[in-house]
């Protein structure tokens, strides 16, 4: 169940990242770059839906890296409300995936 919740959160994030360009426009290069990079979460969400164990590792590492980068952006530059939402999603997904990895430790898949 945790893996599916994480998958749907990643899919939502992958769609909402580029959607913010419809609201804020494409004038800010930082916003455009993060929006396009965030589309990678569509792939992560799709991988999580496969139910494979390796996808939990993928969904732990990538959102952790992106979340840390977003946290640095939040602390150093002016960001949109989407940045706070996406950062929260990143860290929630990491927690869900780590919990699932621990719960399924020793199982092959």
MOHUJO-V253338 format. One record per pair of residues at least 12 apart in sequence whose C-alpha atoms are under 8 Angstrom apart, sorted by sequence separation. I is the first residue (numbers start at 1). GAP is how many residues later the second one is. If there is no record, write none. Layout:
[[I,GAP] [I,GAP]]
This chain:
[[70,13] [18,14] [21,14] [44,14] [45,14] [20,15] [44,15] [19,16] [71,16] [17,17] [18,17] [70,17] [17,18] [18,18] [17,19] [67,19] [18,20] [67,20] [17,21] [18,21] [66,21] [67,21] [17,22] [67,23] [14,24] [15,24] [66,24] [67,24] [13,25] [14,25] [13,26] [14,26] [64,26] [14,27] [15,27] [63,27] [64,27] [13,28] [14,28] [63,28] [13,29] [11,30] [12,30] [63,30] [64,30] [10,31] [11,31] [63,31] [10,32] [11,32] [11,33] [60,33] [61,33] [10,34] [11,34] [59,34] [60,34] [10,35] [11,35] [59,35] [60,35] [9,36] [7,37] [8,37] [60,37] [7,38] [59,38] [60,38] [6,39] [7,39] [7,40] [57,40] [7,41] [56,41] [6,42] [7,42] [56,42] [4,44] [56,44] [57,44] [3,45] [4,45] [56,45] [3,46] [3,48] [53,48] [3,53] [53,55] [54,55] [53,56] [52,57] [20,62] [17,65] [17,69] [13,73] [13,76] [10,79] [9,80] [10,80] [10,83] [9,84] [6,86] [6,87] [6,90] [6,91] [3,93] [2,94] [3,94] [2,95] [3,97] [2,98]]
